[in-house]
Amino acid sequence: MSWAARPALIAGAAAAWILGAAQVAQHNARLPATSVVPGAVITQPFGCTTLTLEPFDPLCPSKHVHTGVDLAAPAGTAIRAATGGVARVGYDSAGAGLYVAVNAGGGVRVLYCHLFTAVVRTGQAVSAGDTIGTVGSSGLATGPHVHLEVQLDGRSVDPVRWLAGDAS
């Protein structure tokens, strides 16, 4: 994509962000990103990164993007669901490791990756604040943390901006 085409793409992304905010606002019970793993520290933010192990993104100057935020905490720390929905548990050998995905409805899906254990089952209904797993370093991970990713209609958005209480 040419740099000349970027303003239209950015305008489209802004429109998606506004429309998506309305969809996410429909979910009454949400926890701030930093409440998902109490005491965790954000060690990698959402967005363009120089880490080459992250997915390719032609729009980033470094050509790589981090599609969520990394919340570092001791292995075994409880992970709380940021929003209610229906859980899916899986394993991604390409990077995410053991994960729980919560389909919150309205096109919103929240992913929790690199878990040590999942304490929910596929198809189980969860509420915001329920324990869904424990912090680990499964898959491609440099240490114990949770990769928290929010997807809106299949597109990753900044979890810190989308979850209640973290609109910075």
N, C-alpha and C positions, 0 to 999 in steps of 0.2 A: 504494500500500500504506500502511496506517495505521501509525503508530508503535507502536500496541498489538500489531500482528502481528509486529513485528520480533524479539521474543525467540524465537518459534518458528522464524523464518527463521535467526536466528543459531545456534540449537541444531542445526538441519539442516545449516548450513554447517560447524559443528564436527564433526558426525558424518561429513560428506563428507570433511573434512580428515583425520580419523583413518583412515577406510577408504581414502582415496587414498594416505595415507602407506604403508600396507601394499602397495598396488599398485606404487608407485614403488620401494619397498624391494626388489622383485623384480629390479630392474635393477642388476646387480652393478657395472658400470663406469659411473660418472658423474663428471663434473668439477664443482668448485664454479663457481658463476655467474661469479665474477671470474676464473676460469681460462679461460673461453670466449674472451675477448679479453685476453691477457696485458698487464698495464700499464694496462688500462682503469679508468675511474672511473665509479661509478654516479652518473649525473646526474639521474635521475628514478626514484624507487622505485615499487613496485607499490601500487595503492590509489587511494582518492578523491583527486581533484585539482581545482584551480580552473581548469585549462587547458581552455577551452571547445572546443578542437579534438579532445579525447579523447572516446571513446564515451559516450553517455548512460547514466546509471545512477540510477534513481529512489531507490535506497537511500543514495546519497551526499548529504551536505548540499549540496554544490556541484552535484549532478546529473551529474557526470562522473567517469569512472574510467580510470586507466592500467592496462592489462591485463598489463603485464610490467615489466621494469626496463630502463632505457636505460644502455648501457655505452659511454661516449665514449672514442674513441681516434682517432689520426690516420688519415685516409683511406688505404686500402690495407693496413691491418694485418690479419693473418690471423685468421680466426674458426675456432675449434675446436668440433667437435661435443661437446655436454655429455653425450650418451648415444648408444649405438649404436642402429641401426634402419635404416629404408628412407627414402631422401631423396625429396622432391618439390620441384621448382624451379618458381617461378611469378612473376608480376608482378601486383600489385594497384594499379591506378591510383587507388583511393579513399583510399590512405594508406600502406600498408605498403611500396610500391615493390617492388623485386626482393627475393624472399625464398626461403629454404630451409626446408622443414618436414621434420622427422624423425619418422616414426612409430616409436615405441620399443616398441609392443605394449602389451597390458594397458590400453588406453584412454589411454596417455600419448603426447602429441604435443608436440614442442618446435619453436617458430618462431623464426627469425632474420630480422629485417626490416631494410629500408633498405640492403641490400648494394650494393656497387659491382660486384662480380663474384661469380658462383657457380662453384665449381670442381668441383661434383658434378653428376650428371645425375639426372633423375627415374627412380626405380626402382633406383638404386645403393645397395648396402649400405654403411653407414658404421659406424665404431667410435668410441667415446668418444676424443676427442683428435685425430681426423682433421681436417685442414683442409677446410672446406666452402665457404668464400668469403672475401671481403675486406670490410672496413668501408667504408661509403659514406654517402650521404645521399639515396638515391632515394626517391620517393614524398613524403609530407608529413614532412619532416625539417628541423630547424633547424640542422643541422650534422652532421658525420660521427659516427655512432654505430651501435650495433646494438640494436634493440629485441628483447630476449630474453623470450619468453613460453612458459610451460608450461601446457598444457591437459590436464586430466584428464576424460575422458569428455565433451569439448567445453566444459568450464568452465575458465576461466583461474584459475590459482592462483599464489601468490607464488613465483617461481623461486628466490629466495634461501632460502626455507624448504624447498624440495623437492629441491634438488641437493646432493650430498654435500659436506660440509665447511663449508656456509654456514648451518647450522641455528641462526640467531640470532633 
